[in-house]
Amino acid sequence: MLPLSLLRGAINHPVLVELKNGETYNGQLMNVDNWMNLNLKDVICTSKDGEKFWKMGECYIRGSSIKYMRVPDEVAEIVKADMARNKSRPDKRPGSYNNNRGGGGGRGGLFRGRGGGPGGPGRGGGKSFRGGGYGSGGDRGGHGDFNGQASRE
């Protein structure tokens, strides 16, 4: 189970977050992003030594400062069940072989790499192996190289 999927499943549930500086935050998780930045509401912050407490309506925690997080066990079970259900259901979208990884097939499918599209000059703007002049873009109707001079063939 991936950490972000677990955290997204914990939205609207109580969480405990310990930061690298030793402070702890207990509150309801409202939002999480791809960098593990969190928004909590109804928060109680505890100092590093455990002697001071602050109550806050809401707070934002930067993901890179998090050392430890605790989510309820029920959330982990719910996320596991959802992942198992999604894994057992085959993906019916076209081109979804291997969980949609890799794009449009081999040998440069879906304009992959550094080329300029079909018949394009590719990297460097030189003569295309498909024909056309220097930097002409193959069958794209180019009118010369990048210096504005006529093509030489």
N, C-alpha and C positions, 0 to 999 in steps of 0.2 A: 504494500500500500504506500503510495507516495505521500509525502508530508502535506503538500498543498491540497490534495484531495481530502485528506483527513481534516485539515483546517477549514476548508470550504464546507464540509459536512458539519462542523462545529458551530457554524453561524447561528446566532440566537441561543447558544448554550453557554453556561458559565465556564470560564477557563482561568487557569493560573499561569502567569508568565513571570519567569525570573530573568532579570537582565544581567549582563556581564558585570555591571557595577554592584550587584548584590541586591538591588531593590526588587520587590515582588509586587505584582499587580494582579488583583482578583477582580473579575468583572465579566459582563456578558459580551461575547464576541459579536460585533456588528458587521464587520467587513474585513476581508483579507485580500491582498493583491499578489501578483506573481513574485514580488520581492519579499514576501512574508511580512510586509508592513500591516499593522493591525489597527483597527478602531474598536475600542471597548467602551461600554457605557455602564453606569452604576458601579464605579471603580473604587476599590479600596487599595491604596498604595501603602506598602510597609517599607520602612527604611532598612538599610543593610544590617544594622544591629538588632532590628526587631523591636525597637523601643518607641518609634514614632509611627503614627498612622495618619493618613490623609484620605478624606472621602472626596471623590470627584464625580461630576456628572458624566463626563466622557473624557477619553484621552486617546492619543495617537502614539503608537510605539513603532519605531523604525526596526525593520526586520534584522538588520545587521547587528543590532544591540541585544538580540535575544540569545540567552544561553540555554533556557529550558522552558518547555511548555507542558502543561498537564490539561488534558481534555477528559470529560467523563467517559467511562467505559462504554456506556450505551451508544455514544457517538461512534466509537470505533466499530462496534457491531453493526450499526446502521450502514456505515460506509462500506464495510466488508460485504454486506448483503447486496448493496447497490452495485458494487464492482463485479460480484459474481453473476448477478442478473444481467448486467450489460455484456459481460464476456461470453455468456452462453447464447446470446442473441446475435446471429450473424449480421454483419453490416451489408445492407443491400444497395448502397450507393455505387455508381459506376467508378471503376478505378480504385476500389477499396481493398485491393489485395494487400495482405500483410499490414492490416490496421492503418491503411492510408500512409504508410511511411514510404518515402522515396519518390513520390510524385508520379510522373506520367510514363513509366516504363523505361527501359534501357536505351542506350545509344542516343542520348540527347533529346528525349521526349519532352514536350511542353516547353520548348525554348530554354533548355537548361544550359548552364555554362556561360562562357563569355562571348558567345556569338551574337550577331546582330539580327537574329530571326531567320526565317527561311530565305536562303540566297544572300544573306547579309555578309558583309566583309569580315566579320569576326573580329577578334582582338587585333588592334593595330591598324586597321583600315587598309590593309594590303589587298592584293588581288585575290578574289574569292576563288576557291577551287571549282565553284559552280559556273564560272564564267563572269562576264562583266568586266568593266575596266578597273583601274586602280581606285579603290574607295567608292565604287559606284553602287555598291549594295546589290550586286547581281541584277535581278530583274526589277529592281525598284526604281529605275529611271534616273539614276544619278547622272550628273552632268560634269564631272571632273573630280580632281582630287581635292584635298583640303586647302591647297594654295590657290584655288580658283583657276588653275590651268587646265587645259583640255587633257583628256585621258590619252595615254600613249599605249598602243597595243602592239 
